[in-house]
Amino acid sequence: MGPYKHEAIRFHVGSILQGCPYDCEFCDIVNLNGRRPRVKSNDQMIRELEILYEMGWRGRVFIVDDNFIGNKMKVKSLLKVIRLWQEPKGFPFSLFTEASVNLAQDEELMRLMTAAGF
């Protein structure tokens, strides 16, 4: 993770997942990082958020994944843990990411993302 600073733009960058199970014609991620998504553990992701928090960071955190929802089951579990971590701290981070358009077909996933601070 690292900070990105440019006049009006300030955010930290983190990553949860590499690879993507989809084969979109416009995307080269499968060629670069493979079709099988590799995901950090929930504990690892929370440790990284905690480090940012302890360093005094508040604000936007960009989760720079090939496709954030590449492993929906794993990400749903993670989103629940992120919400439980953020809630008692008053949601110090505003999270944003990139995901495939089929996110719109999964209402539970959209609710979990919103609840976690995306």
Steps between C-alpha positions, in 0.01 A plus 500: 500500500616849434374856487417680178504877522423754233368844590126427549532121485611310809446134564678184604524194280452141609440167333300196599486284188703424188367317197148480361274208408346686205632534147374838384608582146617851596712393800846344521500415873462127433817513288690701761383349829312182415144379517511370857447783750753502785362669809656631821355370824244708688750534786770633267267760349384618843864522616575725202199721572601516865851615406353781289272594789785499755707719265220758522362453150135594457323521168502314173660159451512363147490121488693447176400149403479341158132442575392552860214251463707234323436264793153599622480253787832616646428870448158470669672355805760779493239774464327385820832516686586844357162636615556360850843665508388838358173543692635553854761742361235714330590382147839671472548377143296559190579199282488482124603239245448359153261213432340329205154616398340175619523651849157648419355148487587425863292714737646337810852591386397860430341526846813357664725740310288797604493383863880463500554856380528474121 
